[in-house]
């Protein structure tokens, strides 16, 4: 449960930070939106370090899959772009990869 909460908090920091920078650079929001986005992205890097999994590479690979799915929900909720069948299929494939990477039996 701890790992899942960290994944979600980090995902919100990463996606939210990127979104704030997007709004600043692409939609003319004030510079402090970009600064806040940069701070959120830095926070994401710190949050990820609190994961208990022993391998940096595996944790970041798993973050990638989880962030893909979170981005679909972000787009749906914030940008009002409803994911289609192929979005959900791709997200399911990514989550399957996350579970294989994190929980496969290893020696």
Buried (B, 14 or more C-beta within 10 A) or exposed (E): EEBEEBBEBBBBBBBBBBBBBBBBEEEEBEEEBBEBBBEBBEBBEEBBEEBEEEEEEBBEBBBEBBBBBBBBEBBEEEEEEEBEEEBEEBBEEBBEBBEEBBEEEEE
